[in-house]
Amino acid sequence: MTDEIMSHIPGLPKVGLLNLFIKHTSAALSINENADPDVRVDMKSIFDRLVRERELFYIHTMEGDDDMPAHAKTSIIGPSITIPITNGRLNLGTWQGIYLCEFRNYGGARKIVATITGE
């Protein structure tokens, strides 16, 4: 997601902060290792084991088996991230990248708001 996000941002200040906020309750934003695609597979497996579909205690079930687990996973990860900007670039670690964590089986289009502060 890092390159896609940056393709929609006209430019960054020399020093500042980039805040990204996803406007959905069943998807989240995170920063994680971006070098090995196996990390994404493992993260999905971890979350699918932590928060399972079709639990008998779920009350909110009218939007499908994946909906309530998606809300719970989103609450664990969160809707926003803030990244420092240094020398006009995102100050991410060598292996870090921005993740859009889609927790629905078929989530559809997602909207992210970017707020940039700085000089």
GIPEPE-V858944 format. One record per backbone hydrogen bond with DSSP energy under -1.0 kcal/mol. NH is the residue of the N-H (numbers start at 0). CO is the residue of the C=O. Records with the same first field share a line. If there is no record, write none. Layout:
NH = CO, CO
This chain:
4 = 0
5 = 1
6 = 2
7 = 4
15 = 84
16 = 116
17 = 82
18 = 114
19 = 80
20 = 112
21 = 78
22 = 110
23 = 21
27 = 100
28 = 77
29 = 98
31 = 96
33 = 94
38 = 35
40 = 36
41 = 37
42 = 38
43 = 39
44 = 40
45 = 41
46 = 42
47 = 43
48 = 44
49 = 45
50 = 46
57 = 54
60 = 58
63 = 60
66 = 63
69 = 65
70 = 66
71 = 67
72 = 68
73 = 69
74 = 70
75 = 71
76 = 72
77 = 73
80 = 19
82 = 17
84 = 15
85 = 88
87 = 13
88 = 85
90 = 83
91 = 89
95 = 92
96 = 31
98 = 29
100 = 27
101 = 99
102 = 25
112 = 20
114 = 18
116 = 16
118 = 14
